[in-house]
Amino acid sequence: MTVQLEMNARVDPTLTDLLPLSDSRGWLRAACRGDPNHEAWFPYPAQDFGYAREVCAGCPIRDACGEFAARTGQSGVWGGHEFDRGRMIRP
């Protein structure tokens, strides 16, 4: 995903840029904030997500992140677990 800015500059968003503003309280403390390794957070089913799991391990909002994913139907790695449309598929 690429965001087009007014000055024709292209910027790849970080994972926390993708989080809804209505749920932004606390996300500023997310360990993944600013992480440039986008692919690690959205692995293919056969792909290892150890990198994302390690980042999540020390995150102060890990539990809230996983709850957010389940509640809002997210896919990818959230709270150290892999989700598919809000259902945890790999703990």
For each residue, the residues with C-beta under 8 A, 3 or more apart:
1: 12 13 18
2: 10 11 12 13
3: 10 11 12 13 17
4: 8 10
5: 8 9 10 11
6:
7:
8: 4 5
9: 5
10: 2 3 4 5
11: 2 3 5
12: 1 2 3 36 38
13: 1 2 3 17 18
14: 17 18 32 33 34 35 36 38
15: 18 19 30 32 33 35 38 41
16: 19 27 28 30 32 33 34
17: 3 13 14
18: 1 13 14 15
19: 15 16 23 24 27
20: 23 24 72
21: 24
22:
23: 19 20 27 68 72
24: 19 20 21 27 28
25:
26: 29 30 61 64
27: 16 19 23 24 30 33 61
28: 16 24 33
29: 26 33 59 60 61
30: 15 16 26 27 33 59 61 65
31: 55 56 58 59 60 62
32: 14 15 16 35 41 52 55 56 59
33: 14 15 16 27 28 29 30
34: 14 16
35: 14 15 32 38 40 41 55
36: 12 14
37: 40 41 51
38: 12 14 15 35 41 42
39: 42 43
40: 35 37 43 49 51 52 55 77
41: 15 32 35 37 38 52 76 77
42: 38 39 75 76 77
43: 39 40 47 48 49 52 76 77 82
44: 47
45: 89
46:
47: 43 44
48: 43 51
49: 40 43 52 53 77 82 90
50: 53 54
51: 37 40 48 54 55
52: 32 40 41 43 49 55 56 77 80
53: 49 50 56 57 77 80
54: 50 51 57
55: 31 32 35 40 51 52 58 59
56: 31 32 52 53 59 62 65 77 79 80
57: 53 54 62 80
58: 31 55
59: 29 30 31 32 55 56 62 65 79 80
60: 29 31
61: 26 27 29 30 64 65
62: 31 56 57 59 65 66 79 80
63: 66 67 79
64: 26 61 67 68 79
65: 30 56 59 61 62 68 69 78 79
66: 62 63 69 70 78 79 80 81 83 88
67: 63 64 70 71 79
68: 23 64 65 71 72 74 78 79
69: 65 66 72 73 74 76 78 79 81 83 86
70: 66 67 74 83 86 87 88
71: 67 68 86
72: 20 23 68 69 86
73: 69 85 86
74: 68 69 70 78 83 85 86
75: 42 83 84 85
76: 41 42 43 69 82 83
77: 40 41 42 43 49 52 53 56 80 81 82 83
78: 65 66 68 69 74 81 83
79: 56 59 62 63 64 65 66 67 68 69
80: 52 53 56 57 59 62 66 77
81: 66 69 77 78 88 90 91
82: 43 49 76 77 88 89 90
83: 66 69 70 74 75 76 77 78 86 87 88 89
84: 75 87 89
85: 73 74 75
86: 69 70 71 72 73 74 83
87: 70 83 84
88: 66 70 81 82 83 91
89: 45 82 83 84
90: 49 81 82
91: 81 88
